[in-house]
Amino acid sequence: MRLPSSIFVSVSLFTAETTAALYLSSTYRSAGDQIWQGLTLLFTLLPSVLVQLTLTFIHRDLGRDRPLILLLHILQFGPIVRCLEAFCIYGSVGRVEEPYVSITRKKQIPRGGQSEEVERQVGQAEGKLFTHRAAFARTSVIQAFLGSAPQLTLQLYICVLQQGVSIGRGTLMVISLLSIVYGALRCNILAIKIKYDDYEVDIRPMAYLCIFMWRSFEIATRVVVLVLFSSVLQLWVLPVVTLNFLVFFFYPWILFWQSHSPFPENIEKTLTRVGTTIVLCMLTFLYAGINMFCWSAVQVKLNDPDLINKSQNWYRMAVYYMLRFVENASLLLLWYIYKTDFYKFICAPLLVLQLLVAYAMAISFMLVFYQFCHPCRRLFTSNMSQGLWDCSALLCLMCDSTSPQNRPMGKDAFEPPRASTGQEPADDGAHDSASEATGDAPNDTTYDMLDDTVCDIPNEMGSNVGRRNQWRHQPQSHLQCLEHHNVYGAIQSIHSDSYHTLSYLLSATWIRL
């Protein structure tokens, strides 16, 4: 049985951050900064109350006769008591023979194409420790994204306004950043264990390292971008944050309403419909808070019995990171345009470049994790790099199709002008049926990727089918196809020259800086 070290880390970060926040709020009160004091206490007490409620709900203490535990939770000492209880359970293992054990069956990750099922006996003590670990994994995520992330953003904003970092504020910022990264790491591990619950998952140290670097760069970059933008456009940061939050809050509900699924009733038997609705709203609230700062590894799906989407959707992940990269770049551009004299001692272009490179490094570590370090990568139904490449190609195709000069010519462009009498051809249905009947026949077709036109080369098909296909698509001459390819080659060469010129300018600028 493993030592409950994750529980100790969670409680240590929770206690350290709460203590540092209370000390810092007292310094704000001494300095007369009541607004900063109130916000600091808000981002400390709100997640603490949610953590107490989560631990009480998971352990089902409301239906048990444990008044002392409930009192300690009300006094905000619940995590400490739960940690001591978990270590007491761990210390008592093996001393007393357990009268009852359960048998679990887990599949091993297939290595040679075969997956073996392994049975293992689980005692009562190990089952209780598993419940404690699951509870603290969820509380770490709540503490990270509903408390530590807003706290870090607030304290960094105060540092920018006051042009200085005190010892207490710097300590709280460091602890908050560690708490956020640890919460994101627990979120990734929790998602893996939920999605692959039937398998015995073994996470290696290299996977932990990749997740830590990925989340560190991603969250730190996001927080700095929000702080820089809010320091010059204070009135516009609230609409940006509110819009982000509302989009991710209502997104699972919109998917649930579109699926026409019944209201989930299997969350907890003792909960009424109102209580279930409150729990689901809190779940989507946490989901929105996570996606505000980073990609949520746990995707909420309200029409699923486990409330979690267990499929791996590369397209959704790619769209999220593309849009988030564009948003961060836009916010940095607005900060660069409206920056004040306070930033005159900072090389603004270099700072923008560093933040964009840091976010790109976060994406790189994410790709390395899913491609090489994910413990269940052999179970992926599709390759991640191929999925992301297909998604980017789809977005590029959509952008090319919406541009006026590259808009593809539809079928109407190849159809001959019809008679002015307005009468439709009598055998239009026959033409359609013939085209559908011969759709699977081989046809030598060349595609011009410049403007998406089609050059049909007639094949050795029957005269009637050939005549009907010619009525639907008038073939272009080979000379026109060659002209299209020549133009496409010229544009490719121009793009290549532009790329080398841009690379040279960037290198020269970097050397000058």
N, C-alpha and C positions, 0 to 999 in steps of 0.2 A: 504494500500500500504506500502510495506516494505521500510525502510530507505536504500538508496544505499551505505551501509557500505563497500561492497566489492570493489566498485569503489574507495572509499577513501583509503582503504588499498593498492590497486594496485598502485595508484598515489603516496602514501607516500613511499612505497618501491622503486619505480622508482626514485623519487626525491632524497631520501636519498642515494641510491647507486650511482647515477650519481654525487652527490656532494662529497661523500667520495672518489670516483675514481678520480675526478678532483683534489682534494686536494693531494691525494697520488701521482698522476703523477707529480705534482709540486715539491714534495719532491724528487722524483727520478731525476727530472731535476736539482735540486740544488745539488744533490750528484753526478751528472755526469753519472747516469745509463740510457743512452738513449734507450737501448733495452727494459728495463722494463717499461720505460715511454711510448714507442710506443705501446707495447702490452697491457698495461693497458688502454690507450686511444682507442685502436682498439676494445677491448671487452666492451667498454663503448659506443662508437659512433655507431658501427655497429647495435647492437640491438635497439638503440634509433631511428635510421633512419628507421628500419623495423617496429617499433611501430608506427611511424608517418604515414608511408605508409598504414599500416593496418587500422588505424583509418580513414584515408581519404577514403580508398577503401570501408569500411563497411558503412560509412555514405554517400558515394557517393557525396563528395564535389566537385569533378572535373566537374560534370554536373550541378552544382548549382552556382549561383552568390554570392559567399562568399569569396571575396579576402582577407579580414582580417584574417579569419580562416586559409586559405592556407598559409598566411605569418607567422602566429604563428606556424604552423606545420613545416615550413621551418626552423624557429628559434628554433625548438625542444621544444616548449612550448605547443604542442598540447594536451598531457594528462592533463595538469593543466587546460586548457581552457575547455576541455570536462568534467572534474570533476565539475567545477563551473557551467557549463550548466546543468548537471544532477541534482545538488542540487537546482538550480533555478526552474527546472521543478517540482521537488518534493515539493518545497515550495509553488508553485502556484496551487497545486492540491486542489480542493474543493472551491477555491475562485470564479471561473467562471464556470458556467454550460457549459458543453461540448455539442455542437450540434450534435455530431456524436459519436456513440459507436459501437463496434463490439462485437459479441458473439462468445465465444470459448467453445468448448466441450472437456472435459477431462474425462477419465475413472479413477475411483478410484482403488487402489490396492485391489484385491480380498482378503477378509478375510475368508469368509465362503463358498468359491467356486463360488461366484457370484460377478460380477463387474458392478457397477452402473455408468452411464454417468451423469456428472454434467455440467450444463451450467453456464457460468459466463460472465458478461459484462465487456469489457475492453475498457477504454477510450483512447483518443489520447495521453494524458500525460503518462499513464501507458505503452502504446505501445512504446513511445519514450524512457522511462526508460529501458524497456526490451532491446531495441537496444543498449543502452549505456552499460548495464550489459554484453550483449553478446560480444560486442566489447572489453571491458576491460578484460573479461575472456580469450579471445584469445591473447591479448597483454601481459597478465601476463605469459602465457605459453612461448611466444616468448622471453620475457625479461629473464625468468628463465633459459631456456636451450640454448639459443644462446648468452647470455651475462653473467648471474650470474654464471652458472656452469663453463665455461672456466675461468672466473675471479677468482673464488674461487680456482680452481686448480692451476692457475698461482701464486697467492699470497701465497698459502701454499708451493709451490715449492721454491719460493724465501725465505720464512722463513727457510726452511730446508737448503738451500745453505748458507744463512747469519747467521744461528744459532741464530736467535733472532726474536722477534715479536714486532714491533713498535705499537704505539697507533693507528696511522692512518691505518696501514695494518690490525691490529686486528679488528678494527671497520668495515672496508670494508668486511672482511671475514665473520663476524657475519651477516651483512646485506645481503650479497650474499647468505649465507646458508638459511636464512629466506625467501629470494626471491625465491630460488629454491624449497623449500618445499611448499611454498604457490602456486607457479606455478604448481607443480605436483598435489596439492590438487584441484586446479581449473580444471586441466586436467581430473581428475577422475570425478568431478561433471559434467563437460561438456559432458563427455562420457555417463554418466547415463542419462542426459537430452536428448541427441541426440538419444540414443538407445530406450528410453522409452518415446518418444515424445507424444504419445497418452495418457499417464497416468499422473496423478497429483502426482508428486514426492515430498515427504516430508523427508528431510535428517535431522536426529537427531544428537544431540551433540556427542553421543558415536561414531557415524560413522565418524564424523570429527576427533575425537581423534584417532581412529584406523588408519585413513588415514595419519594423521600427524606423528604418531609414525612409521608407515610402511615406509613412504617416507623419514623420517629423518634418520633412520638406513640404509636404502638402499643407499641413495645418499651420506651420509657421508662416509660409508665404501668404496664405489666405488671411491670417490675422493682421499681418503687416499691411497688406493691400487695403483692408477695411479701415485700419487706423489712419493711413496716409490719406485716403479719400475723405474720411470724416473730419480730418484736421483742416481741410480747405473748403469743404462743402458740407457744413454741419446740417443744413436743412434737407439735403438730398440723400443723406445716408439712411434716414428712417424709411423713406419709400423703397429704397433698394433692398434693405434687410426685410421689410415687411412683405414685399413681393416674393422674394426668395422663400420666405417661411411659408406663406400661404400656398404657393405652388406645390411645395413638397408635402404640406399638410393635407391638401384636398386631393392630391394625385391618387393615393390608395383608395379613397372613397369614390372617386370617379370611376376607377376600374371596377370597384365592387358594384356600383350601380349599373354599369354597362353589362356586367355578367349576369344580372337578374338572379343572383343567388339568394337563398333565404338568409335571414339574419342569423349570425352565429350564436348558438345557444350552449355550446359545449366548453366554454372557457372555464366556468366554475359553476357547480351545481347550486351553490347557495346564493348566487348572484341573481338579481332580478334583471329585467330587460334594461332598466335605467342604469343599474350597476355595470352591466356588460357594456353599455354604450359609453359610460365614463371610462372604463378600462381601455376600450378601443380608441377613444379620443386621446387618452394619455399615451398610448402606443404610437399613434400617428404624430402626436406632439413631439415625442422623442425622436421619431424618424425624421421629422422636419429639422429638428435641432442638429442631428448628425449631418444631414446633407447640406446644412448651412455652411459647414466648415470643411467637410471632406465627403468622399463617396461612402455611402453606407453599405457595408458588406452584407448586412441582413436586410433583404428587401421584403417589405411588408406586403402581404396578400391576404386581404380580409375574407375572401371566399374560400380560403384553404383551411382545413381543420386545425393545422398548426399555426395559422396566421403568418406563415413565412413562405416566400416563393423559393422553392428548392431547385428550380432550373437555373442554369448559368446563362444569362443573357449578355453576350458580349456587345451587342448593338446598343443596348441601353447604357452600358458603361462607357462605350466610346462616345456616344452623344453627350453624356454628362461631362466628360473631361474636355471635349471640344468646346462646348458652350461655356464651361467654367473658365477655360483658358481665354476665350474671347472676352468674357466678362472681366476677368482680372486685368487683361490688357487694356480694356476700355476704361476701367477705373483708374489705372495708372496713367493713362493718357490724359484724362481729365485732371488728375492731380498735377501732372507736369504742366498743364496749361495754366491752371489757377493757383500754382504754388506761390507762397508769400516769401518775404525776405528772410523768414526764419530758416529756410532751407538753402540760403546762399552759401553756407560753408559745406554743403553736401553736393557731390557730383550727381546731379539728378539723372542724366542719361545712364551713368554707370549703375546707379541704384535700380533703375527700371530693368536694365539688362540682367542684373544679378537676380532679381525677383523672378523674372521670366525663366531664366536658366534653372533656378531652384525648383520651380514648378515642373519644368521639363525633366529634371532629375528625379522628382517624385514619380512621374509617369514611367520613367525608365526602370526604377526599382520595382514598381508595380508589375511591369512586363516581365522582369526577371523572376519575380516571385511566382506568377501564374505559369510561366513557361518552364521553369526549371526547379523551383523549390516548393511548389504546392504539393502537399502530401497525397492528394487524390487526383493528380493530373492524369493518371492513367485511365481514370473513369470519365474524363471529359468526352462528350459526344462529338465535339468539334474543336479544332485547334484554335487557340486564342489569337495568335498572330494572323491566321487566315481570316478569322471573324472580324477583327479590327480592320484588316486591309479591305475586306469586302464592304464594311460599313463606310470607310473613307472613300472608296471608289463610288459607292452609291451616292454619297453626298456630293462628290465632285460631278457626277453625272447629272444630278438634280440642278446644280449650279449652272452647268453648261447648257442644260435644256431651257433654263429660264432666261438666259441671255439672248438678246434679239439677234445678234449676228451669228450665234451658234445654235439657234433654235432648229430642231430637226423638222424636215419637211414631211408632212403626213401623207396619207394615202391620196388625199384629194389633189395633192400637187402632181401626182403621176397619172391621174385620171384624165381622159380626154374631155373637152368641153361637151356638155350635153346639149341636146336640142332645145331651142328656145320655147318650144310648145309646152314645156313643163311636164311632159309625160315621162314616167319611169320606164326603163327597159322591161320588156315583158319577161325575159328570162333571167332577171336578177337573182332570183332564188336558185336557179340552176347554176349560175356562175358561182354563187357562194358555196353550194353543195359540192361542186366540182373542185373548188379550191380547198375545201375541207377534206375531200376524199383524197386529194393528192398532196396534202400538207406534209405527210411523212415521207414522200418520195425524195430521193436525193436531188439536190439542186446546187449547182456551183454558184455561190453568191459571195461577192466581196463587199466588205463593209468599210466605208470611209469614216474614220473616227474624227475627222475634222468637223464636219457638219452633220454626221449621222445619216448621210444619204446611202442608198443601196444601189449597187450596180449589178444587175442580174445578167448572168451569162447563160444563154439558152443551152439546154441540154438535149439529149436524145429522147425526149418524151414524145408522146403522140401529138398529132397535129391539132386535134380538137382541144386537148388540155393545154397545149402551147398557145393556141389562139386565145383561150379563155384567160390564161395567165397574162398574156400580153394585153388583153383588154383591161385587166386590173392594174398591172404595173408595166408601163412602157419602158423597155430596157434602154439604158444609156449606152453610148458608144464607148469603145475601149479608150479612145483618145480623151474623153471627158474624165474617165476614171483615173487615167494617168495624170491628167492635169490636177485633179484633186490630191493625189498622192504627192505630187511635186510641191504643191502649196503646203501640204502638211509637213513635208520634210524641211521646207524653208522655215516654217514656224518653229519646228523643233530646234533647228540650228540657232535661231534667234534667242529662244529660251535658254539654250546652253551657253551662248555668249553672255547673256544677261546674268546667268547664275555665276559664271566665273568672275564677271565684273563686280557683282555684289559681294562675293567672297573676298576679293582683293580689297574693296573699300572697307569691309568690316575688319579685316586683318590690320589694315593701316590705322584705322581708328583705335583699335585695341592697343596697338604699339604706342600710339601717341598718348593714350590715357595712362 
